[in-house]
Amino acid sequence: MVWQQVYNPFDSMLVSTLLAAVPVAVMLIGLGFLHLKAHIAAAAGLASALAIAILAFGMPAGMAGRAALLGGLTGLLPIGWIVLNIIFLHQLTEQNGSFKVLQDSIAGITEDRRLQLLLIAFAFGAFFEGAAGFGTPVAVTAAILIGLGFSPLAASGLSLIANTAPVAYGALGTPVITLAKVHGYDVLAVSAMIGRQLPFFSLLVPFWLIWAFAGWRGMKQIWPAVLVTGVSFAVPQFLVSNYMGPELVDVIAAICSMTALVLFLRVWQPSEIWTSVSLKGHEKDGGEARAATAPTRHARADVVKAWTPWVILTAFVFVWGLPATKTWLNGIFAPKFPIEGLHKLIEKMPPVVPKPTAESAEYVLGLLSATGSGILLAAVVGGLVMGYGIPALVQAYGRTIWLVKYSLLTIVLMLALGTLTRYSGLDTTLGLAFASTGVFYPFFGTLMGWLGVALTGSDTASNVLFGGMQKVAAEQLGLSPNLMGAANSSGGVMGKMIDAQSIVVASTATRWFDHEGDILRYVFFHSIALASLVGILVTLQAYVYPFTLMVVK
């Protein structure tokens, strides 16, 4: 029996919207204010979503349960699979001492914590976002920062703030390509439009990142390096997105940014070296942070050996992200499992789509092509290079599974919640509330993208969810569909820092378990503030000369 989604079951958008928002509110309040453990808050949000989807929106109970099951499976693979294997690699490098050598080598470039943030959290993280996405950059950069001695709150929160501007072009342009494929946008046009929005924020975010860490005075002291980092990322981001397409935007921009910053630091260093490892104003927060110490100088061979596992990781992640690699590996093994009782039995309804459209519900067991598998193979190869035997690797992997067990459970529950809201239409009800704002739509449509990523944890999923609605609303209001399609993705990137799975990835990478609420409270202001700034830029592009000249029709 086919079930058609109902977006206003009470004939009152206010009542329906408030009810649709309850599951998200339950989870965020549980995390941020009631200080519940993350998996408990996620379970409470999922339970409330099931109740509202079934009792208020009329979703059949069996379908609701199957939707949650599909989301849980997706939480394990690919998201949980990435987290598990990157922590495994980090554990190996810590246990044999090579991570300490890597820390010292980074500190050898600069001992200033602010500059280390620019290099690791922003530029290096952007490379991993471009190559892999889906939680990889936060997992890698947060693990490195905690190893460098940053407090857990600083390592977690700042990695999340840094992983914003590159997200729209993450995983070799997957969010942009998916937006175009699913909703009929021209891929080069929408890529160009995003590339006329995000470079402003690629320039702003490094300044914002250092201000969030060190305050206004601390940021002013290193503004030349911040400017070099931002400009050397923003300019390639604009050029590649407008003249080449979305696939290599982040990879090229990140390499340019890292290279420019390292070269600049050979001729310039700040007059005052910042050694604090805690957020300014949060010196007592974030657990015990290691005191900053002068880096030890190591032999070149030892430094090369210490970086080797991470070079191997970079190579494997990049290769695994290539479409040709994914296609080949999926051709070997990637069985699809239609979820009986759900697949093609739920229809999205107008005005979200032009006509009733059946929703697919298939779980693809893409184990070989999953980024986490590339990370696991890189960890094994890196472990062998570091001198581990197979039995030692197996034992270390078992310890890692035990270490992240609750984090994996949390990711499963949160993805179950996000998938249920999608199939029940709760998220669409929230989106329609944004879409009814008339002349203010460019601003609130941007926030719709922010909401989509906050709910689903993925810019790609948000584009699938709301990309069609953005196109329809833009055409009705006489706006450029490319402008609003791009706004969905550009606004969405600022929701990445508060989505539940990213916060769990950060807390796991820093091993600051059961503090997800602390991280959420810290990053929430930064998320909504930056999303609002994107909304203001999109509004200017919609209505105000000369910003209107940037719009791709």
PyMOL commands that set and color helices and strands:
alter all, ss='L'
color gray80, all
select helices_A, chain A and resi 13-32+38-55+61-95+98-109+113-131+136-148+152-162+167-183+187-194+198-220+223-243+249-267+300-321+323-332+371-385+390-403+405-424+426-435+438-456+459-477+481-495+500-509+516-543+547-550
alter helices_A, ss='H'
color red, helices_A
select strands_A, chain A and resi 3-4+336-338+346-348+357-358+362-364
alter strands_A, ss='S'
color yellow, strands_A
deselect
rebuild
show_as cartoon
